[in-house]
Amino acid sequence: MASTGSNSSVQGADVPASRADIVVALTSHNDVRTIGAVARALRDGLARYFASSAVRFVLADAGSTDGTREAAREAVGPSALMEVEYERGAEELGKLPYHGHPGRAAALRAILQTAQGLGAGACAVIDAGLHTVEPAWIERLIVPVLTDKFDYVSPYYVRHANEGAITKSIVYPMFRALYGVRLRQPAASEFGCSGRLVAHYLEQDFWDVEQAAAGIDLWLAVAAACGEFRTCEAVLGARVAATRGTPVDLSTILAQVVGALFTDLEHRVDVWQRVRGSAAIPIFGTVPGIGPEAPPLNVDGLMESFRLGYRELREIWTWVLPPRTIVELRKLTETVPNRFRFDDRLWASIMYDFVLGYSLRVMPRDHLLRSLTPLYAGWLASFVLQMGSATLAQIEERVEQVCLGFESEKRYLISRWRWPERLR
Amino acid sequence: MRRTGNADDPLWYKDAIIYELPVKSFCDGNEDGVGDFQGLHEKLDYLQNLGVTCLWLLPFFPSPLKDDGYDIADYVNVHPSYGTLDDFKKFLQAAHERGLQVVIELVLNHTSDQHPWFQRARSAPPGSPERDYYVWSDTDQLYQQARIIFVDAERSNWTWDPVAQAYYWHRFFQHQPDLNYDNPAVVREMLAVLDFWLDLGVDGFRIDAVPYLVERDNTSCENLPETHAIMKAIRAHIDARAPGRMLLAEANQLPADVRAYFGDGDQCHMAYHFPVMPRIFMALHLEDRQPITDVMEQTPPIPDSCQWALFLRNHDELTLEMVTDDERDYMYLAYSMDPQARLNLGIRRRLAPLVGNSRPRIELLVGLLFSFPGTPIIYYGDEIGMGDNLYLGDRNGVRTPMQWTGDRNAGFSRADPARLYSPVVMDPVYGYPAVNVEAQESDAASLLYWMRNMIRLRKLFKVFGRGTMEFLSPANRKVLAYLRRYREGVILCVANLSRTVQPAELDLSAFAGLTPVEMLGYTEFPTIGTLPYFLTLGPYGFYWFELERSGS
């Protein structure tokens, strides 16, 4: 990793160029349409909230060819921007992670190393491909660190029922049940962190793991949750991202996100098997109401995908799911749409059975993860059918029930993990 | 890499589960009837799935093989029967890629009489540097207080060499002359050997026959201060050149004597706890915990960075050197009614035949092995309950080919059966058609599955490798109960050493208010109160409990 560009402060604090109080980092890949607005919003936020602090902008760009870097320099001023270079890995260029940012783990590592080198007390990381960044994000991500001594600030995004559904259905409930921290968006690309946590992150051994490109954001949240760090959430409103390249299909996204979650938890068994229950964490900012327009979703198609999956993949599922679960799934396939409900504990036990199958390598891991897609489709159909016109509070309440299902079934996961029973 | 062979944790050996194997016995990759590194490489996935974390390879160096490779003729190469140095490098890399560490043998005490050093020494003039690589004498009356170890094979520790016209010293077979560690050149040679393998990336060395390095008259020639000085020098060399690599001492001595090989944490990282092993078997047969509690109470504390290596069976006989005469007589009667099973001062049998192929007894013994303070070592084939062949000489009966399948040669080799280095076990109970990996892979109730689960479970709890141990004293002596503690965690282990159901009343009042959670099934038991805690244990049953705060 090497750094180029000037180290001059964005704002006029009179400190050495090699030091910074705050680092604001952008990760980008062909984001010329958005990066200028993002950088200007952040610059304005810094001017508004941290006028007397020494601040550095850091850009970790994944080899953009559309003028992203130039747009960033123009937005914050070329002398104010540190551009970090990093190895993206040749193999990743042909296998883009779901977020569209090749080499993201290396990018974040380079950013954190830079922040550490500058002695920053706080660091905020923001994806440059967003349409919804506002100056207030700076306050929300940095103030809890510098003023309230939190170590990890996770974004709280306002989302409709069918937005961020993998997080609602799997990542958040499982993260919360495993690590005991009620952190709603643990795989978000944006976060704030303390210098102390930066040092801890850089000591972790996951940076070069194969799934790091897709899983690094989640792993950072897990590392914070597993350590002695203070964690909070910050309301950032809506998160609307520009599409990077060809959209990744659902099956691949699931395999990448869930695979990253499963891979990491294998290495943290000694933590999650000792965590009981979960604890709420502070949330900064006021949660606004949800917008009226939810993206359309073909619920009938999801249900049909579930039924088709049951017919075609049941044989595979029997490698990981016990007979009673298969019977429950069969009953669901025969349920009429207005009564179609995925029981929370059933869903949790399915996910836990998949965790175990993944760990035991009962079949190639990618095959196993992709076979999850119709089950997820069934869960999502059930969720949307229940939450179609719900308020944000009602959605939160429903997600809470899902989480409680994961927490109550955690005993099942532990007992099966400790003494696995082969089904086939 | 998240986990590499050379683990970042310098105390990695404390949490390891070691699997001991002879390369020649594991898998034959080139179809010549002898196991080799190519075959072992092919079986690494099996070992990874078994869950072991470290492989201990028996000697694989060029050798006349008169003592199964412990008679080394070249320390820095691979015996051609097992492959090439390049094969070893490929194997080592593949093992590390799977998170498996590799420990190899370092036979410091002696070489083969075919080693160039010995051939040179016997022809060199007395007093010359070449001659001084070994221990010579004009008489065989020196060091008379040193015992003979292989009593069935050797009458003296001295053997006349007609070429040298002198006696040479050997604590083991006469074809294994002892090196002379009073000669600094020998120490330098051995450090160079260490460096060779360290540079290739091996993770540790098992130091064979460590108590016998130095001789002095009017002593037992065992555990001498000069020997410890050599070990300190080796340790310092390793720490300087390759920190994190491990030294495991083979010192078949009483615990108090073995303790010295840890030094102040500046000699060996690990040492075998030889005395506990026969006493575990004795306690099982007596259905009485006392042999175990006695030996554990006689075991001195060791430095924090050090660790005991524990085993039930290995490539040698079940040694009875470190028990009393009465105990030895009892063990012979209990475990080797067939005189063929006796060798030297021990019993040359595998685990399953020793306990009458009783699955509950095997499980109990493994349960004890895994929950005693130390790092467990599993001998290859014991995870499937392999048997032995008493009609093969020396200790070869427990070194037969690994039984992979029910096919020809037990799936060990595709060679003509007549070419195998050893016949496979073929008896009706333990023979390869009945006992093999393939069959047990397809049987979820098999010993192999059970072992995998136990290994997986054991690895979840650092307390087993790192925690303290204290015994409870229930009135029923057929029940062995002990606490393991590490940091905040407390584990209660309870074992029934008898063939019948047993009650136990445990004084757990110090833990009143805590809830025992049975670890295998994650099942909560009644909360501990101030009265004795009552448990009922099935025949050979054992439980492990985490003591947790209620509702935590």
Interface residues (C-beta under 8 A of the other chain):
Chain A: D205 F206 D208 V209 H267 V269 D270 Q273 R276 R361 R411 I414 S415 R418 W419 P420 E421 R422
Chain B: M1 R2 R3 D8 N49 A444 Y449 N453 R456 L457 L460 F461 K462 M519 L520 G521 Y522 T523 G551 S552
